[in-house]
Amino acid sequence: MQPGQHNRIVAPASPFQARSTDAFYRNLPELLKKHYGKWVAYHGDECIGVGRTQSELYQECLRRGFKDDEFDVLLVTSQALSDREVIPLPPNR
């Protein structure tokens, strides 16, 4: 994902990754003040780091021995505030 793209909410690969995503959104208001436009990595409730690129944070998580489904790397933007909004869809006919 490149800057300017939105975080996409998809089903987490694991409960641990779900905790990582929850931590990101819980901390998003503070992250927006300090790290707007940067990437942030979470391993559960722990913030692993903030970086300029998504790949540097993925590499750091893998270097620490985390499996792909044990962390999440997301972009800090104001758009992320609306990424978790639930949009009602019309019923299937």
Residue pairs with C-beta under 8 A, 6 or more apart in sequence:
1 7
1 54
1 75
3 37
3 75
5 75
6 75
6 77
6 79
6 80
6 83
7 74
7 75
7 77
7 79
7 80
7 83
8 83
9 21
9 83
9 84
12 18
12 20
12 21
12 69
12 72
13 68
13 69
14 69
14 70
16 43
16 44
16 69
16 70
17 69
17 70
17 71
17 72
19 44
19 45
20 42
20 43
20 44
20 45
20 70
20 71
20 72
21 42
21 72
21 74
23 42
23 44
23 45
23 46
23 47
24 31
24 40
24 42
24 72
24 74
24 80
25 80
25 84
27 47
28 76
28 80
28 81
31 40
31 50
31 76
32 76
32 77
32 78
32 81
35 50
35 76
36 76
36 77
36 78
37 75
37 76
37 77
38 50
38 51
38 52
38 75
38 76
39 50
39 51
39 52
39 53
39 54
39 56
39 57
39 73
39 74
39 75
39 76
40 47
40 49
40 50
40 51
40 57
40 73
40 74
40 76
41 47
41 48
41 49
41 50
41 51
41 57
41 58
41 60
41 61
41 71
41 72
41 73
42 48
42 71
42 72
42 74
43 61
43 64
43 66
43 70
43 71
44 70
48 57
48 60
48 61
48 64
48 71
49 57
49 60
50 57
50 76
51 57
51 60
54 73
54 75
57 73
58 73
61 70
61 71
61 73
74 80
